[in-house]
């Protein structure tokens, strides 16, 4: 399957934000920005992958290895489609 470009906009929260900060920085690296909030982090990035679901699953799985009580609310935009997720669960799609 072809690699698609996705624009990520996410809110990552955790009971221990410092535990996930390094992992999040490694995943996002120079592909976007990470801003710290009271509950965790706001993330804006551009990533490539086969699907939004696969990218979302990869990020959350990596973060949960560092801290099990981590949550992600994300929107993945590719072309004119936006896919929303809460943790691993898809919450719908809409036109961009």
N, CA, C and O atoms as a GROMACS GRO file, in nm:
protein
  384
    1UNK      N    1   0.083  -0.118   0.000
    1UNK     CA    2   0.000   0.000   0.000
    1UNK      C    3   0.088   0.125   0.000
    1UNK      O    4   0.197   0.124   0.058
    2UNK      N    5   0.043   0.229  -0.063
    2UNK     CA    6   0.120   0.354  -0.076
    2UNK      C    7   0.123   0.431   0.056
    2UNK      O    8   0.031   0.425   0.137
    3UNK      N    9   0.232   0.502   0.073
    3UNK     CA   10   0.246   0.588   0.190
    3UNK      C   11   0.173   0.719   0.163
    3UNK      O   12   0.199   0.786   0.063
    4UNK      N   13   0.083   0.755   0.251
    4UNK     CA   14   0.008   0.880   0.239
    4UNK      C   15   0.063   0.981   0.338
    4UNK      O   16   0.120   0.943   0.441
    5UNK      N   17   0.046   1.108   0.308
    5UNK     CA   18   0.085   1.214   0.401
    5UNK      C   19  -0.036   1.253   0.484
    5UNK      O   20  -0.145   1.275   0.431
    6UNK      N   21  -0.017   1.262   0.615
    6UNK     CA   22  -0.122   1.299   0.709
    6UNK      C   23  -0.078   1.417   0.793
    6UNK      O   24   0.038   1.426   0.833
    7UNK      N   25  -0.170   1.505   0.820
    7UNK     CA   26  -0.149   1.617   0.911
    7UNK      C   27  -0.214   1.578   1.043
    7UNK      O   28  -0.335   1.552   1.047
    8UNK      N   29  -0.137   1.572   1.150
    8UNK     CA   30  -0.185   1.533   1.282
    8UNK      C   31  -0.208   1.656   1.369
    8UNK      O   32  -0.124   1.745   1.376
    9UNK      N   33  -0.323   1.658   1.433
    9UNK     CA   34  -0.353   1.755   1.537
    9UNK      C   35  -0.405   1.675   1.654
    9UNK      O   36  -0.510   1.612   1.645
   10UNK      N   37  -0.332   1.676   1.766
   10UNK     CA   38  -0.368   1.588   1.877
   10UNK      C   39  -0.347   1.652   2.013
   10UNK      O   40  -0.265   1.743   2.030
   11UNK      N   41  -0.424   1.601   2.108
   11UNK     CA   42  -0.408   1.635   2.248
   11UNK      C   43  -0.371   1.505   2.318
   11UNK      O   44  -0.450   1.410   2.318
   12UNK      N   45  -0.252   1.501   2.378
   12UNK     CA   46  -0.205   1.382   2.448
   12UNK      C   47  -0.202   1.414   2.597
   12UNK      O   48  -0.140   1.512   2.639
   13UNK      N   49  -0.270   1.332   2.676
   13UNK     CA   50  -0.271   1.355   2.820
   13UNK      C   51  -0.229   1.228   2.893
   13UNK      O   52  -0.247   1.117   2.843
   14UNK      N   53  -0.173   1.247   3.012
   14UNK     CA   54  -0.121   1.134   3.088
   14UNK      C   55  -0.115   1.170   3.235
   14UNK      O   56  -0.108   1.288   3.272
   15UNK      N   57  -0.118   1.068   3.319
   15UNK     CA   58  -0.100   1.091   3.462
   15UNK      C   59   0.044   1.128   3.494
   15UNK      O   60   0.073   1.184   3.599
   16UNK      N   61   0.135   1.095   3.403
   16UNK     CA   62   0.276   1.125   3.422
   16UNK      C   63   0.334   1.181   3.292
   16UNK      O   64   0.402   1.109   3.219
   17UNK      N   65   0.306   1.308   3.261
   17UNK     CA   66   0.352   1.365   3.133
   17UNK      C   67   0.503   1.356   3.111
   17UNK      O   68   0.547   1.341   2.997
   18UNK      N   69   0.581   1.366   3.216
   18UNK     CA   70   0.726   1.360   3.198
   18UNK      C   71   0.771   1.222   3.146
   18UNK      O   72   0.874   1.212   3.080
   19UNK      N   73   0.694   1.118   3.176
   19UNK     CA   74   0.729   0.983   3.130
   19UNK      C   75   0.709   0.968   2.980
   19UNK      O   76   0.780   0.890   2.916
   20UNK      N   77   0.614   1.040   2.923
   20UNK     CA   78   0.587   1.026   2.779
   20UNK      C   79   0.653   1.133   2.694
   20UNK      O   80   0.656   1.121   2.572
   21UNK      N   81   0.706   1.236   2.756
   21UNK     CA   82   0.762   1.349   2.681
   21UNK      C   83   0.876   1.306   2.588
   21UNK      O   84   0.876   1.344   2.471
   22UNK      N   85   0.970   1.228   2.636
   22UNK     CA   86   1.083   1.186   2.554
   22UNK      C   87   1.036   1.098   2.437
   22UNK      O   88   1.084   1.113   2.325
   23UNK      N   89   0.944   1.007   2.464
   23UNK     CA   90   0.892   0.919   2.359
   23UNK      C   91   0.821   1.001   2.252
   23UNK      O   92   0.840   0.978   2.133
   24UNK      N   93   0.740   1.096   2.296
   24UNK     CA   94   0.668   1.182   2.202
   24UNK      C   95   0.764   1.264   2.116
   24UNK      O   96   0.742   1.279   1.996
   25UNK      N   97   0.870   1.315   2.177
   25UNK     CA   98   0.970   1.391   2.101
   25UNK      C   99   1.043   1.302   2.000
   25UNK      O  100   1.076   1.348   1.891
   26UNK      N  101   1.068   1.176   2.035
   26UNK     CA  102   1.133   1.085   1.942
   26UNK      C  103   1.043   1.054   1.823
   26UNK      O  104   1.091   1.045   1.709
   27UNK      N  105   0.914   1.036   1.846
   27UNK     CA  106   0.820   1.004   1.739
   27UNK      C  107   0.802   1.124   1.646
   27UNK      O  108   0.806   1.109   1.524
   28UNK      N  109   0.782   1.241   1.704
   28UNK     CA  110   0.753   1.361   1.624
   28UNK      C  111   0.882   1.420   1.567
   28UNK      O  112   0.883   1.466   1.453
   29UNK      N  113   0.988   1.418   1.644
   29UNK     CA  114   1.120   1.470   1.603
   29UNK      C  115   1.107   1.604   1.531
   29UNK      O  116   1.055   1.700   1.588
   30UNK      N  117   1.154   1.611   1.407
   30UNK     CA  118   1.151   1.736   1.332
   30UNK      C  119   1.030   1.745   1.239
   30UNK      O  120   1.027   1.828   1.148
   31UNK      N  121   0.931   1.660   1.262
   31UNK     CA  122   0.813   1.655   1.175
   31UNK      C  123   0.701   1.747   1.221
   31UNK      O  124   0.598   1.758   1.155
   32UNK      N  125   0.719   1.814   1.334
   32UNK     CA  126   0.613   1.901   1.385
   32UNK      C  127   0.651   1.968   1.515
   32UNK      O  128   0.769   1.979   1.549
   33UNK      N  129   0.548   2.014   1.588
   33UNK     CA  130   0.570   2.084   1.714
   33UNK      C  131   0.495   2.016   1.827
   33UNK      O  132   0.391   1.954   1.808
   34UNK      N  133   0.553   2.029   1.946
   34UNK     CA  134   0.492   1.976   2.068
   34UNK      C  135   0.488   2.090   2.168
   34UNK      O  136   0.591   2.150   2.200
   35UNK      N  137   0.368   2.120   2.218
   35UNK     CA  138   0.352   2.224   2.321
   35UNK      C  139   0.299   2.160   2.448
   35UNK      O  140   0.202   2.084   2.446
   36UNK      N  141   0.363   2.192   2.559
   36UNK     CA  142   0.319   2.138   2.686
   36UNK      C  143   0.195   2.213   2.735
   36UNK      O  144   0.187   2.335   2.722
   37UNK      N  145   0.099   2.138   2.792
   37UNK     CA  146  -0.022   2.195   2.852
   37UNK      C  147  -0.030   2.147   2.996
   37UNK      O  148   0.057   2.074   3.043
   38UNK      N  149  -0.134   2.189   3.066
   38UNK     CA  150  -0.152   2.145   3.204
   38UNK      C  151  -0.172   1.994   3.216
   38UNK      O  152  -0.125   1.932   3.311
   39UNK      N  153  -0.242   1.935   3.117
   39UNK     CA  154  -0.274   1.792   3.123
   39UNK      C  155  -0.176   1.705   3.046
   39UNK      O  156  -0.173   1.584   3.068
   40UNK      N  157  -0.096   1.764   2.958
   40UNK     CA  158  -0.006   1.684   2.875
   40UNK      C  159   0.056   1.767   2.766
   40UNK      O  160   0.135   1.857   2.793
   41UNK      N  161   0.019   1.735   2.639
   41UNK     CA  162   0.082   1.801   2.526
   41UNK      C  163  -0.017   1.821   2.411
   41UNK      O  164  -0.107   1.739   2.391
   42UNK      N  165   0.000   1.931   2.338
   42UNK     CA  166  -0.068   1.953   2.211
   42UNK      C  167   0.035   1.926   2.103
   42UNK      O  168   0.148   1.975   2.110
   43UNK      N  169  -0.003   1.847   2.005
   43UNK     CA  170   0.089   1.805   1.900
   43UNK      C  171   0.034   1.843   1.763
   43UNK      O  172  -0.083   1.820   1.733
   44UNK      N  173   0.119   1.902   1.682
   44UNK     CA  174   0.090   1.932   1.541
   44UNK      C  175   0.207   1.874   1.462
   44UNK      O  176   0.322   1.906   1.489
   45UNK      N  177   0.177   1.787   1.364
   45UNK     CA  178   0.285   1.725   1.288
   45UNK      C  179   0.236   1.675   1.153
   45UNK      O  180   0.116   1.662   1.128
   46UNK      N  181   0.332   1.647   1.066
   46UNK     CA  182   0.303   1.584   0.938
   46UNK      C  183   0.378   1.452   0.934
   46UNK      O  184   0.500   1.448   0.944
   47UNK      N  185   0.302   1.344   0.920
   47UNK     CA  186   0.360   1.209   0.919
   47UNK      C  187   0.315   1.134   0.795
   47UNK      O  188   0.215   1.169   0.733
   48UNK      N  189   0.391   1.031   0.760
   48UNK     CA  190   0.356   0.947   0.647
   48UNK      C  191   0.329   0.806   0.695
   48UNK      O  192   0.397   0.754   0.783
   49UNK      N  193   0.226   0.744   0.634
   49UNK     CA  194   0.192   0.608   0.669
   49UNK      C  195   0.084   0.554   0.577
   49UNK      O  196   0.035   0.624   0.489
   50UNK      N  197   0.047   0.428   0.600
   50UNK     CA  198  -0.054   0.364   0.516
   50UNK      C  199  -0.194   0.413   0.548
   50UNK      O  200  -0.277   0.426   0.458
   51UNK      N  201  -0.220   0.440   0.676
   51UNK     CA  202  -0.354   0.488   0.715
   51UNK      C  203  -0.344   0.567   0.845
   51UNK      O  204  -0.248   0.554   0.921
   52UNK      N  205  -0.445   0.648   0.868
   52UNK     CA  206  -0.452   0.726   0.992
   52UNK      C  207  -0.463   0.630   1.112
   52UNK      O  208  -0.402   0.654   1.216
   53UNK      N  209  -0.540   0.525   1.096
   53UNK     CA  210  -0.558   0.427   1.204
   53UNK      C  211  -0.424   0.364   1.244
   53UNK      O  212  -0.395   0.350   1.363
   54UNK      N  213  -0.343   0.326   1.146
   54UNK     CA  214  -0.213   0.265   1.176
   54UNK      C  215  -0.119   0.363   1.246
   54UNK      O  216  -0.052   0.327   1.342
   55UNK      N  217  -0.116   0.487   1.198
   55UNK     CA  218  -0.030   0.588   1.261
   55UNK      C  219  -0.076   0.618   1.403
   55UNK      O  220   0.007   0.629   1.494
   56UNK      N  221  -0.206   0.631   1.423
   56UNK     CA  222  -0.261   0.659   1.555
   56UNK      C  223  -0.227   0.544   1.652
   56UNK      O  224  -0.186   0.568   1.766
   57UNK      N  225  -0.245   0.421   1.605
   57UNK     CA  226  -0.216   0.303   1.688
   57UNK      C  227  -0.068   0.297   1.725
   57UNK      O  228  -0.033   0.266   1.839
   58UNK      N  229   0.020   0.327   1.628
   58UNK     CA  230   0.164   0.324   1.654
   58UNK      C  231   0.202   0.425   1.761
   58UNK      O  232   0.276   0.392   1.854
   59UNK      N  233   0.151   0.547   1.749
   59UNK     CA  234   0.185   0.651   1.846
   59UNK      C  235   0.135   0.615   1.985
   59UNK      O  236   0.211   0.621   2.081
   60UNK      N  237   0.007   0.578   1.996
   60UNK     CA  238  -0.049   0.546   2.128
   60UNK      C  239   0.018   0.425   2.190
   60UNK      O  240   0.042   0.423   2.311
   61UNK      N  241   0.049   0.324   2.111
   61UNK     CA  242   0.117   0.205   2.165
   61UNK      C  243   0.254   0.241   2.222
   61UNK      O  244   0.290   0.195   2.331
   62UNK      N  245   0.329   0.323   2.149
   62UNK     CA  246   0.461   0.366   2.198
   62UNK      C  247   0.448   0.447   2.327
   62UNK      O  248   0.524   0.427   2.422
   63UNK      N  249   0.351   0.538   2.331
   63UNK     CA  250   0.332   0.620   2.451
   63UNK      C  251   0.289   0.536   2.570
   63UNK      O  252   0.332   0.562   2.682
   64UNK      N  253   0.204   0.437   2.547
   64UNK     CA  254   0.157   0.352   2.657
   64UNK      C  255   0.263   0.257   2.707
   64UNK      O  256   0.252   0.205   2.818
   65UNK      N  257   0.365   0.233   2.629
   65UNK     CA  258   0.479   0.154   2.682
   65UNK      C  259   0.551   0.233   2.790
   65UNK      O  260   0.603   0.175   2.886
   66UNK      N  261   0.553   0.365   2.776
   66UNK     CA  262   0.618   0.450   2.875
   66UNK      C  263   0.526   0.479   2.993
   66UNK      O  264   0.572   0.485   3.107
   67UNK      N  265   0.396   0.497   2.968
   67UNK     CA  266   0.298   0.526   3.075
   67UNK      C  267   0.163   0.471   3.030
   67UNK      O  268   0.102   0.521   2.935
   68UNK      N  269   0.116   0.368   3.100
   68UNK     CA  270  -0.009   0.300   3.061
   68UNK      C  271  -0.130   0.392   3.061
   68UNK      O  272  -0.220   0.374   2.980
   69UNK      N  273  -0.134   0.488   3.150
   69UNK     CA  274  -0.252   0.576   3.160
   69UNK      C  275  -0.233   0.702   3.075
   69UNK      O  276  -0.236   0.814   3.124
   70UNK      N  277  -0.214   0.678   2.946
   70UNK     CA  278  -0.199   0.786   2.849
   70UNK      C  279  -0.317   0.783   2.754
   70UNK      O  280  -0.362   0.676   2.713
   71UNK      N  281  -0.368   0.902   2.719
   71UNK     CA  282  -0.482   0.914   2.628
   71UNK      C  283  -0.444   1.007   2.513
   71UNK      O  284  -0.363   1.098   2.528
   72UNK      N  285  -0.507   0.981   2.397
   72UNK     CA  286  -0.484   1.068   2.282
   72UNK      C  287  -0.618   1.096   2.213
   72UNK      O  288  -0.695   1.005   2.183
   73UNK      N  289  -0.641   1.223   2.190
   73UNK     CA  290  -0.754   1.268   2.108
   73UNK      C  291  -0.691   1.329   1.984
   73UNK      O  292  -0.622   1.430   1.992
   74UNK      N  293  -0.716   1.267   1.869
   74UNK     CA  294  -0.643   1.309   1.750
   74UNK      C  295  -0.733   1.327   1.629
   74UNK      O  296  -0.839   1.266   1.617
   75UNK      N  297  -0.687   1.415   1.541
   75UNK     CA  298  -0.747   1.435   1.410
   75UNK      C  299  -0.637   1.420   1.307
   75UNK      O  300  -0.532   1.483   1.315
   76UNK      N  301  -0.663   1.334   1.208
   76UNK     CA  302  -0.569   1.307   1.101
   76UNK      C  303  -0.629   1.356   0.971
   76UNK      O  304  -0.736   1.310   0.932
   77UNK      N  305  -0.561   1.447   0.902
   77UNK     CA  306  -0.611   1.503   0.778
   77UNK      C  307  -0.522   1.458   0.663
   77UNK      O  308  -0.400   1.471   0.667
   78UNK      N  309  -0.587   1.403   0.559
   78UNK     CA  310  -0.517   1.364   0.437
   78UNK      C  311  -0.608   1.401   0.320
   78UNK      O  312  -0.722   1.355   0.311
   79UNK      N  313  -0.555   1.485   0.232
   79UNK     CA  314  -0.639   1.533   0.121
   79UNK      C  315  -0.754   1.615   0.176
   79UNK      O  316  -0.731   1.714   0.246
   80UNK      N  317  -0.876   1.576   0.146
   80UNK     CA  318  -0.992   1.649   0.198
   80UNK      C  319  -1.072   1.567   0.298
   80UNK      O  320  -1.191   1.589   0.316
   81UNK      N  321  -1.005   1.470   0.364
   81UNK     CA  322  -1.071   1.386   0.462
   81UNK      C  323  -1.004   1.401   0.599
   81UNK      O  324  -0.882   1.401   0.610
   82UNK      N  325  -1.087   1.415   0.703
   82UNK     CA  326  -1.039   1.424   0.841
   82UNK      C  327  -1.094   1.304   0.917
   82UNK      O  328  -1.215   1.279   0.917
   83UNK      N  329  -1.005   1.229   0.982
   83UNK     CA  330  -1.045   1.115   1.065
   83UNK      C  331  -1.014   1.148   1.210
   83UNK      O  332  -0.904   1.192   1.242
   84UNK      N  333  -1.113   1.126   1.298
   84UNK     CA  334  -1.096   1.154   1.440
   84UNK      C  335  -1.085   1.023   1.518
   84UNK      O  336  -1.149   0.923   1.486
   85UNK      N  337  -1.000   1.027   1.622
   85UNK     CA  338  -0.981   0.911   1.709
   85UNK      C  339  -0.978   0.956   1.855
   85UNK      O  340  -0.931   1.065   1.887
   86UNK      N  341  -1.028   0.869   1.943
   86UNK     CA  342  -1.006   0.882   2.087
   86UNK      C  343  -0.939   0.751   2.126
   86UNK      O  344  -1.000   0.645   2.117
   87UNK      N  345  -0.816   0.758   2.170
   87UNK     CA  346  -0.732   0.642   2.192
   87UNK      C  347  -0.728   0.560   2.064
   87UNK      O  348  -0.692   0.612   1.959
   88UNK      N  349  -0.765   0.432   2.070
   88UNK     CA  350  -0.761   0.348   1.950
   88UNK      C  351  -0.892   0.351   1.871
   88UNK      O  352  -0.900   0.294   1.762
   89UNK      N  353  -0.993   0.416   1.925
   89UNK     CA  354  -1.128   0.409   1.869
   89UNK      C  355  -1.154   0.521   1.768
   89UNK      O  356  -1.140   0.639   1.801
   90UNK      N  357  -1.192   0.484   1.644
   90UNK     CA  358  -1.229   0.587   1.546
   90UNK      C  359  -1.360   0.653   1.587
   90UNK      O  360  -1.454   0.585   1.627
   91UNK      N  361  -1.366   0.784   1.576
   91UNK     CA  362  -1.486   0.860   1.615
   91UNK      C  363  -1.552   0.930   1.497
   91UNK      O  364  -1.638   1.016   1.515
   92UNK      N  365  -1.513   0.892   1.374
   92UNK     CA  366  -1.579   0.945   1.259
   92UNK      C  367  -1.486   1.012   1.161
   92UNK      O  368  -1.371   1.043   1.191
   93UNK      N  369  -1.542   1.035   1.041
   93UNK     CA  370  -1.470   1.107   0.938
   93UNK      C  371  -1.557   1.219   0.885
   93UNK      O  372  -1.680   1.214   0.896
   94UNK      N  373  -1.493   1.319   0.828
   94UNK     CA  374  -1.564   1.432   0.769
   94UNK      C  375  -1.478   1.493   0.660
   94UNK      O  376  -1.359   1.463   0.649
   95UNK      N  377  -1.538   1.577   0.582
   95UNK     CA  378  -1.463   1.650   0.478
   95UNK      C  379  -1.384   1.762   0.544
   95UNK      O  380  -1.430   1.824   0.639
   96UNK      N  381  -1.264   1.786   0.492
   96UNK     CA  382  -1.178   1.891   0.548
   96UNK      C  383  -1.228   2.028   0.508
   96UNK      O  384  -1.168   2.129   0.546
   0.00000   0.00000   0.00000
